[in-house]
Amino acid sequence: MTREYDYLAVGHLTLDELGRGRLRIGGAAAYGSVFAAGLGLSAGVVSVVGEDFPRDKLDWLRRQGVDLSGVRVGEGPSTRFRIVLGPNRVVSSLSSRARPLQVADVASFRGKVTHLGSVAGEISKQVALQCASSCEVLVIDLQGFLRRFDPSGHVSLAPEGISSLEGIQAVVHANELEAKEATGLTDPLLAAQALSRRFGVAAVTLGGRGAVVSGPDGTLVARPPAVNAEDDVGAGDVFSAALGAALINSERIDGAARFAVAAAAASTKFAGPEPIPSDLIRRLERGVRITYLSR
């Protein structure tokens, strides 16, 4: 029997080590699914975790309304990242990695929006094709396809990683650095346009400066209002989930971009994956400035 959701996240749930023994659930699958469930959407996750994954963290996800029927507990470790604490928190290195996802893991699950939230190369072309064949809107975060890890776990980016996505139509998301690596273009506008020609719709997020979004309706910049950010980890994951949720509701690209930028900005007010109040998103939406660069 196939389980169906409004929003399905596919990718590793992670354990983020923040120093001094602090351990937090992470990964695009966590941030995206908690966000979607908070909107009142039916949300599920397909993932693989290790035997070391704390059960109380899985229970917390369930309490947020996220269905974990697609989460497999396998032998070996979970995917863990060390996160550097500072003005902007960034992935420092990979501590361990769970097994990659397989077609059998995703075959019985379907989302109206399916969000491929790869963080460590765990999604193959075969898994991506399976997901693409069973959803209405496919959203892909390019980060996990671009990332490479040396023997000590340090992260670098390599453009050949997205070659496995060739021929797949999707809404793709990358941050500014990832977009530059994926396209060879330093201008995020040109990078977004190049990615949209390749995939269909592309968004390049610019941190507190908003995002460039390019697609059939043209190319635009969405600038958020000023927000006193508490924690920007996961903002890009929320952006991707919000963009997909808006597009499934037949939003035009400008309306979808406005909603996604507001949701990402709102997410920075919270530490870790958390439901985001709809009234906060609506308030921030009113302050998002949309400028079309081409139509």
DAMO-V481266 format. One record per residue. N is the residue number from 1. RES is the residue in one small letter. SS is DSSP state (2 for helix, 1 for strand, 0 for the rest). Layout:
N&RES&SS ; N&RES&SS
This chain:
1&m&0 ; 2&t&0 ; 3&r&1 ; 4&e&1 ; 5&y&1 ; 6&d&1 ; 7&y&1 ; 8&l&1 ; 9&a&1 ; 10&v&1 ; 11&g&0 ; 12&h&0 ; 13&l&0 ; 14&t&1 ; 15&l&1 ; 16&d&1 ; 17&e&1 ; 18&l&1 ; 19&g&1 ; 20&r&0 ; 21&g&0 ; 22&r&1 ; 23&l&1 ; 24&r&1 ; 25&i&1 ; 26&g&1 ; 27&g&0 ; 28&a&2 ; 29&a&2 ; 30&a&2 ; 31&y&2 ; 32&g&2 ; 33&s&2 ; 34&v&2 ; 35&f&2 ; 36&a&2 ; 37&a&2 ; 38&g&2 ; 39&l&0 ; 40&g&0 ; 41&l&0 ; 42&s&0 ; 43&a&1 ; 44&g&1 ; 45&v&1 ; 46&v&1 ; 47&s&1 ; 48&v&1 ; 49&v&1 ; 50&g&1 ; 51&e&0 ; 52&d&0 ; 53&f&0 ; 54&p&0 ; 55&r&2 ; 56&d&2 ; 57&k&2 ; 58&l&2 ; 59&d&2 ; 60&w&2 ; 61&l&2 ; 62&r&2 ; 63&r&2 ; 64&q&0 ; 65&g&0 ; 66&v&1 ; 67&d&1 ; 68&l&1 ; 69&s&1 ; 70&g&1 ; 71&v&1 ; 72&r&1 ; 73&v&1 ; 74&g&1 ; 75&e&0 ; 76&g&0 ; 77&p&0 ; 78&s&0 ; 79&t&1 ; 80&r&1 ; 81&f&1 ; 82&r&1 ; 83&i&1 ; 84&v&1 ; 85&l&0 ; 86&g&0 ; 87&p&0 ; 88&n&0 ; 89&r&0 ; 90&v&1 ; 91&v&1 ; 92&s&1 ; 93&s&1 ; 94&l&1 ; 95&s&1 ; 96&s&1 ; 97&r&0 ; 98&a&0 ; 99&r&0 ; 100&p&0 ; 101&l&0 ; 102&q&0 ; 103&v&2 ; 104&a&2 ; 105&d&2 ; 106&v&2 ; 107&a&0 ; 108&s&0 ; 109&f&1 ; 110&r&1 ; 111&g&1 ; 112&k&1 ; 113&v&1 ; 114&t&1 ; 115&h&1 ; 116&l&1 ; 117&g&0 ; 118&s&0 ; 119&v&0 ; 120&a&0 ; 121&g&0 ; 122&e&0 ; 123&i&0 ; 124&s&0 ; 125&k&2 ; 126&q&2 ; 127&v&2 ; 128&a&2 ; 129&l&2 ; 130&q&2 ; 131&c&2 ; 132&a&2 ; 133&s&0 ; 134&s&0 ; 135&c&0 ; 136&e&0 ; 137&v&1 ; 138&l&1 ; 139&v&1 ; 140&i&1 ; 141&d&1 ; 142&l&0 ; 143&q&2 ; 144&g&2 ; 145&f&2 ; 146&l&2 ; 147&r&1 ; 148&r&1 ; 149&f&1 ; 150&d&0 ; 151&p&0 ; 152&s&0 ; 153&g&0 ; 154&h&1 ; 155&v&1 ; 156&s&1 ; 157&l&1 ; 158&a&0 ; 159&p&2 ; 160&e&2 ; 161&g&2 ; 162&i&2 ; 163&s&2 ; 164&s&2 ; 165&l&2 ; 166&e&0 ; 167&g&0 ; 168&i&0 ; 169&q&0 ; 170&a&1 ; 171&v&1 ; 172&v&1 ; 173&h&1 ; 174&a&1 ; 175&n&1 ; 176&e&2 ; 177&l&2 ; 178&e&2 ; 179&a&2 ; 180&k&2 ; 181&e&2 ; 182&a&2 ; 183&t&2 ; 184&g&0 ; 185&l&0 ; 186&t&0 ; 187&d&0 ; 188&p&2 ; 189&l&2 ; 190&l&2 ; 191&a&2 ; 192&a&2 ; 193&q&2 ; 194&a&2 ; 195&l&2 ; 196&s&2 ; 197&r&2 ; 198&r&2 ; 199&f&2 ; 200&g&1 ; 201&v&1 ; 202&a&1 ; 203&a&1 ; 204&v&1 ; 205&t&1 ; 206&l&0 ; 207&g&2 ; 208&g&2 ; 209&r&2 ; 210&g&0 ; 211&a&1 ; 212&v&1 ; 213&v&1 ; 214&s&1 ; 215&g&1 ; 216&p&0 ; 217&d&0 ; 218&g&1 ; 219&t&1 ; 220&l&1 ; 221&v&1 ; 222&a&1 ; 223&r&1 ; 224&p&0 ; 225&p&0 ; 226&a&0 ; 227&v&0 ; 228&n&0 ; 229&a&0 ; 230&e&0 ; 231&d&0 ; 232&d&0 ; 233&v&0 ; 234&g&0 ; 235&a&2 ; 236&g&2 ; 237&d&2 ; 238&v&2 ; 239&f&2 ; 240&s&2 ; 241&a&2 ; 242&a&2 ; 243&l&2 ; 244&g&2 ; 245&a&2 ; 246&a&2 ; 247&l&2 ; 248&i&2 ; 249&n&0 ; 250&s&0 ; 251&e&0 ; 252&r&0 ; 253&i&2 ; 254&d&2 ; 255&g&2 ; 256&a&2 ; 257&a&2 ; 258&r&2 ; 259&f&2 ; 260&a&2 ; 261&v&2 ; 262&a&2 ; 263&a&2 ; 264&a&2 ; 265&a&2 ; 266&a&2 ; 267&s&2 ; 268&t&0 ; 269&k&0 ; 270&f&0 ; 271&a&0 ; 272&g&0 ; 273&p&0 ; 274&e&0 ; 275&p&0 ; 276&i&0 ; 277&p&0 ; 278&s&2 ; 279&d&2 ; 280&l&2 ; 281&i&2 ; 282&r&2 ; 283&r&2 ; 284&l&2 ; 285&e&2 ; 286&r&0 ; 287&g&0 ; 288&v&0 ; 289&r&1 ; 290&i&1 ; 291&t&1 ; 292&y&1 ; 293&l&1 ; 294&s&1 ; 295&r&0
